[in-house]
Amino acid sequence: MINFRNKRFMLWGILIVIFLVVFIWDYKTPYMHDDFVYSNNTFSQIFTNSINDYNNLNGRFFGQLFTRAILADGQLYSSLIIAMFFTMFMYFLGKVTNIIERNNVYVLKFILLVSTFLLFIPDFGSVVLWRSGAGNYLVVTTVIVIYLYLFTHLDHVNIILVIFTTILAFIAGFGNQNTSGGLILITSLLLVMERIRKEKINPIKFVYLFSSMIGFIVLLSSPGDKKRMRMYDTDWLGYSFQYKLLRGTSKLIEFIHGDPLNYIFLSLIIILIIYSYYMWRKQVDWYGGIIFIISGIITGLVMCLSPEGIDVGRTYFGAFTFLIIGIFYLIPNNLNRMFYVMLTSLMVFSCVYNLLYGVSESMKFNSQLNERYSILEHSKKNQVIKLPPIQYEKNRYTLSGSYVELTPDKDAFPNYDYKWTFNQYVVLKTTNARED
């Protein structure tokens, strides 16, 4: 049997590999769209511009703050920070699902967790490779997962940790509109379940819940949140609830239908819920897992009431994270070793197969962006540059999930990002344009 020290050594080896892969991949990925605008802010500009984003852009003060901080000092720095946060994210997923415990590490199950996550993540490119996406989604969700671990695992703590967790709760509640709402639902339901199981609940948990709710209220009350809704649809706030729901549901179905892995993932959830209830219910925290799964589903479904983002993979990163936590709550740690070997091997093989194809597509996409930037850097100033469209197929491991093509209007988005960065007016070359 492998002793605890060797398991810890293996865990750190896995985390180092994760860090290096994400760092190299991210470093080889160029800036895109908002990355240029958010880059090279001074320390004071990071805060003042994030406050302006709260008032005028999307209300996500902390998401924008993290984004601007990530992009403050160049590509190498941002890649190191993103790789660090992704590694922390995977580590605390292991902690919150009890795979990584104080006196034990279930290495095979952790490998299964990592490979499952990488295989089914809705849009890796938009939340990890795209730096603006990483600040708003990866970093914010990492804060949420760390907070969930502290909320669910630490009852007897010192005052410093209580203050730290209370601050994390506020940031988590202030994160983004649908994920933060899902977090509040999860912690509320966990407290209800704890009250049913026990006579007393640690009162400090109500402080954490209240702090996260305050953060969520501040987010939803932001002027930027309302302006963002009107920006995508000026009449949205006046539409009926039924219209919003039908329109959003149609887009959600279209998004799910766009990738067969979505159907496989949803099928696995249903099968696991049923199987674990009859076979493993006494070995796992079954009701805790169901709380995370139900909350993850609601976190995704609530997007049907949003004017935009329903068919964009990064929108569901938080919902997907809750679902993954719920799934691994339902799988016992001490199952037959051969079962874990077979299941993990199958998942790792599927994950690596998809990643290799994804990396190839990512490099193709990146090379076209770099070529475009090179043309602009070497072109004469004070003239309109016509650029051919980027040729790509949508893939969850490329920047394509967040990419917006140039338009024939030099003053439209994202054309003005190029003007701001390269001091060149650009338009889309309409001849020989690709067909969708």
ABEGO torsion letter per residue (X at the ends): XBBAAAAAAAAAAAAAAAAAAAAAAAAABBBBEAAAAABGBBAAAAAAAAAAAAAAAAGBAAAAAAAAAAAAAEAAAAAAAAAAAAAAAAAAAAAAAGABBAABBBAAAAAAAAAAAAAABABAAAAAABAAAAAAAAAAAAAAAAAAAAAAABABBBAAAAAAAAAAAAAAAABBAAAAAAAAAAAAAAAAAAAAABABBBAAAAAAAAAAAAAAAAAAABAAAAAAAAAABAAAAABBAAAAAAAAAAAAAAAAAABAAAAAAAAAAAAAAAAAAAAAAAABBAAAAAAAAAAAAAAAAAAAABABGAABAAAAAAAAAAAAAAAAAABBABBBAAAAAAAAAAAAAAAAAAAAAAAAAAAAAAAAAAAAAAAAAABBBGBBBBBBBBBBBBBAABAAAABBBBBABAABOAAAAAAAAAGBBBBBBABGBBBX
